[in-house]
């Protein structure tokens, strides 16, 4: 399965609000760079047929992603993320800066002896806000995560798996052990996956994911009453990299899409 974060319509509308004052310019394509072959270079954001903004991706000499910048089509940067790595090439720190709000947030990561994430700290304006600790089962799959505020537990999450190792259920609890939310995964033999999202113990919505040869081609979003809210279509280049993600509403009208360009 694809591990990339699935683009959400509300996230797009938030980014669009950051970009809505831009006037489209001709965007410079990726330069040829034989040392970065296959790496993501740019992500263009379209509303209708108009580019409203794009992400630029920057790498160091080890081809590690060191910066991701969201820019208006005029070139003005509105959001920026920078990455640092430890000696094992694991992400040790992620810094985010929003030009509009002028807020800086930092995420620091540490790992256990099995190279799995053991702790994540979140800082805002250099002040520690919360941190999360992680534990694992005998197969080195995440078993639980606990969110802390100082010496207090804010919430925790448990992870359950099927015998073949696939995720079955993710349950979130408040500090007093009441269930606040959970997610169920149901795998079908016809290359489909259903993911149900519950608030408390009530179904809020669900997704249907469709695959071809283990490659995601469509994700449909439904309300609890089984009405379609919209869907994403995924397209790939000849190297099996995502080249385009398009979002359509329930009437099959194209709302927006993202195009992905790589170094070749």
WONOR-V971220 format. One record per helix or strand of 2 or more residues. SS is the DSSP state (H for helix, E for strand). FROM is the first residue (numbers start at 0). TO is the last residue. Records with the same first field share a line. If there is no record, write none. Layout:
# WONOR-V971220
SS: FROM-TO + FROM-TO
This chain:
# WONOR-V971220
H: 8-18 + 33-35
E: 39-46 + 49-58 + 64-71 + 76-84 + 90-97 + 102-110 + 116-123 + 126-135 + 141-148 + 151-160 + 166-173 + 178-187 + 191-198 + 201-211 + 214-222 + 227-235 + 241-248 + 253-261
